[in-house]
Amino acid sequence: MAAVKSLKEILTESVAKNEKDQHMITEAYEFARIAHEKHERYSGEPYFIHVAEVGYQLARSGMDAQAVSAGLLHDTIEDAGVSEDTMREKFGEEVLALVDGVTKLGALRYQGLERHAESLRKLFAATAKDIRVLIIKLMDRLHNAQTLSHVPEQKRKRIALETLEIYAPIADRLGMSVVKSDLEDAAFPYAYPPEYERVRALLRERHAETERRLEKTERHLKKALAEAGIRSFRMETRKKGVYSLYRKLERKKWDITQIHDIIALRVIVENVADCYTIMGIVHGEWRPVPGKIKDYIASPKPNGYQSIHTTIYTGDGGTLEIQVRTEAMHREAQFGIASHLSYKVASGYGGGTKSAGIEWMRQLMPGRLPQKVKEREAGKLRYGIANIPRWIKELAEAREVSENSEEYLEDIKTDFFSYRVFVLTPKGDVIDLPADATPIDFAYAIHSEIGDHMAGAKVNGKLVSLDTKLHNGDIVEITTKKTSKPSKKWLDFAKTTMAKKHIRAAIGG
């Protein structure tokens, strides 16, 4: 049986060190343990193992006490019958809102259609006004994906594909590379078994040779850095995720000799100046592969990733990637936006601090994009949680696509970092519209005939005027009549080019 993450382990990892926050996490841990006492997972293990693992991963990634507590409690309302009133009374409105958000996201189901998968990604963003809801859901899915072997066979592939096509891309867009890679590698064997075995076989063939090359290069580099007087650094190995390697092999027609970053040597240092010093030493010891030097410190990736990469000829007929970054860059590369949410800054609310309850989509609306807050503490750049990092704005504006994220920005303008609203039909289909869109835009987005004969609209079950602005998550229902037709006034209400085009055609203007 898998070990249950203890309360001590969670509290040790947690950034919440004050007594009040630690008390909240402790209460949530004990409450969840008792609530799930009679529940079991497919494996026959106690269900509490799952929620404790989710809480632990949230603490490890730097989330606040409310998020960690919500992670521990995320299944208590749906699966243990705990009432919302009880949750509110014991843990407050904020934790209840997080648990409720995670529960709503859990109700979504993947249907295997490309369009539906993208709709779900959009709906995730539209419904998760607080970014912590998405992060809790990602950690929930991560542990579920890592225990897929115990899930009934008829469910495995659906969950695996859902993980690869919905959850992993969201983790990627949030800059959470460790979570993305772990999600992909947990799901890959069950989503595409033959392809998984083929990649594993290729890796086994090259394992011994790769390990020897890595060990030799590491020894050589440590000696070179010592001779240069550089003492404050640490090294670690980074192995490319199996699924990520599979995607790259497909692009390279399964020629593994064309892939230079299967394994990388990572050097982590204290400051940016050391990054460039070490890169100079590396290029003094080995010849770099042309075109394989990438400075993501000077030009960060759209999701905020920073590091310097170079691929070198190791002198034995092979190549090896070396990455250099600071500790702050390393943490952000692992946990992305989650790494920022643990910091608190003065907010002006009674001189206190503002919690990480960021209304994510609203903050991204024009004119409300917050600026990056720079703090110098021990030489590290930090971001205040009341200010979403500026790279999110850059993400929406980015034009260049790196080799490792060819699909990453293809639809970024119409995905959840741009100024859009995502509303639903009564059947649950998601319609993507520009900000300030009205029921008229919605009707024409469904079909021109519906727009041309629209007689009225309901939003969330209530009759509304046709100039009503739609919001993320609204359920919109259009009523039609054969005798109804557009009027010139509709042109003032419509926001989409498509709607205006059809209105003009219908009124003869």
C-alpha positions, 0 to 999 in steps of 0.5 A: 500500500502507498504511504499516506503523506503525513501532516508533518510532511505537508506542513514542512513543505508549506510556505505558510509558516504562521500559526493561523495558516498552519492551524487551517491546514491541520484542521483541513487534514484531520477533517478530510481524514475523518470525512473519507474514513470509509472511502476506498480507491479502485486499488482498495487503498484508503481514499485519504491517500489521494487527498493527502497527496494533492495537499502535499503537492500543492504545498510543495509547489508553493501554494498558500494555506487556503489552496492547500486546505482546499486540496485536502478538502476538494472531494468532501462535498461531492464524495463525503456529503459535507454541506457547503454551510459546514465547509463555510463555517469551519474553513471560510468562504474562500476555501469553500469557493476553491472547493466548489470551483474544483468540484465544478471542473470535475463535472466536465467530461472529455468526449474525444473530439478535437473541438470539444477538447479545446472547448474544455480548455477554454471552459476551464479558464472561463469558470476558474476565476481564481487561478488556484482552482486550476492548480488544485485540479491539476494536482488532483489529476496528476495523482489520479493519472499516476495511479491509472493502473488501478482504474477499470480498463474501460476508463483508463484510455479516456482518462489518459487522453483527457490528461494528455489533451486537456490537463497537460496543455494547461500546465504547460501554459501556466509554466508548470513544466514538472507537472506537465511532464509528470502528467504526460508520462503518467498518461502516455502508456495508457493513451498510446501503448505501442508508441510508448513501448517503441520509445522505451525500447529506443531509450534502453538501446542508448541508456548506457552510452548516454549515462557514460557521456553524462558522467564524463561531462559532469566530472570535466565541468566540475573541475573546470568550474573549480579551476575558475574559482566558481564554488556556489553551484549545484548540478542535476540531471534532467531527462526528457519526458518520454511523451515529449520525446515521442512527440519530437521523434514523430517530427524527426521521423523517428531518427533518435540521432537527430535529438540532442536533448534526451538528457541534459546536465543542469547547472543551478547558480546564485545569480544571472552573472554566474549563468553567463560566466559558466556558459563561457567556460562551457564553450571554452571546454567544448565546441557548441553545436551551431544553432543550438545556443538558446538564451531564454534569460535575455528572451524568456519563453512566452510562459515565463521560462528562463534559462540558457541552453547550449548543446555541445560536442562531447568529443566522443562522437556524441552531443549533450545539452547543458542548461544554466539557470538561477535558483529563482529561475529553476523554481519558476521553471518547475512550478510556473505561476504557482511559484508566484502565488506564495508571495504576499504584498501590502495591498492597502486593505487595512495595511494587511496583505492580500491573499492569492485569490486572484480573479484571473480572467478579470485581471486580464481584461484591457486596462487591468493588466497588472504590472510586475513588482520587483523586489530584491531579496537575497539577490532574487527577483520576486513577484507580488501576488497582487500583481500577476507577472507581466509575462502573462501579457507578453504571452498574449502578444507573443509571435515567436514559437520555440521548437519545443512549443510549436503548437503552444501559441497557434490558438493563443489569441483565442484561448484563455490568455486573450480578451475573450468570453466563453459562454455555453449553449443549454447543451453545454457547448462552449462558444468563444466570443470577444469581450462585451459580446451580446446575445446577438453575437452568440446567435450568429455564432451558432448559425446565421438562420438563428441570428436572422430570426432571433426573437429573444434571449435568456441568460442563465434562465432569465430573459435579457435585452439583446444588448446585454453583455455576456460573461464567462460561463453564462448559459445562453438560450436563444428563442426564434420566430419565423417572422422575426428579423434583424433591425438596424439597431442591432448593428450597435449591439453586435461586436463580431464581424460575422454578426454585423455582416449578416445583419447588414445583409438582412436589412439591405444595408 
